[in-house]
Amino acid sequence: MKKRALTPFGIEVKKKLIELNMTQRQLAEAVGMGEVYLNVVLHGERSGEKYVRAIETYLDLHGK
């Protein structure tokens, strides 16, 4: 069975969460999405297009 891999966006989000000492659950709550859905988006199984901009803004991910 293939291991689920993070997308480049997912990797960037994870690095930023570590830097901010923040959990995926905290991020999900902050941008108004479910924690499971956030995980699926970070692994590229859903586009999460409705939330990507909010995540980028919340985590201050510029130039992406």
N, C-alpha and C positions, 0 to 999 in steps of 0.2 A: 504494500500500500504506500502510495506516495505521500511524503510528508508535506504538509501545507507550508507554503513559503510566503513570507511577507512581500508585498509589492515595494517598489522604491519609495512610494508615498508612505506605506506602512512602516518601513524602516526609519524614515525620517521622523514620523510621529513618535515611534517608540523611543528613539534617541532623545527627542525633546522631552518626552514624559520622564525619562530617567534623569535628565538634566534638571527638570523642575521638581523631582521627587514626587511625581504625581501618578496615580493609577489610571488605567483605562476606564474604570468605573467612574472616577471623578471627571474625566474628560467627557465621557458619554453624557453624564448628568449636566455638565456645563453647557453642552451644545444641544441638549434636548433630544438625545437619541438613546436607544437601548444599548447596553454593554455588549450583548451578543451580536447585534447588528454592526456595531463599531468593529468588532473583531473580524466579522465577515468582510467588511469594507477594507480593512487593513490587509487582508489576505487576497484581495482582488476578486472575491466571489460575488460581490455586488459593487456597483459603481459608487453608491452613496453620494451621488452627485448633488443631492439636496443639502448634504451636510459638509462636503469637502471644504467649501469656502469658509464656513463657520469654524471648522477645525483649524484651518490655516490661520484665520484671524485670531482665534483664541490662543493658539500656540505661537503666534507671531512668526510664522513660516513665510518669509518674504521671497519673492522671485520664483515662485513655483507655479 
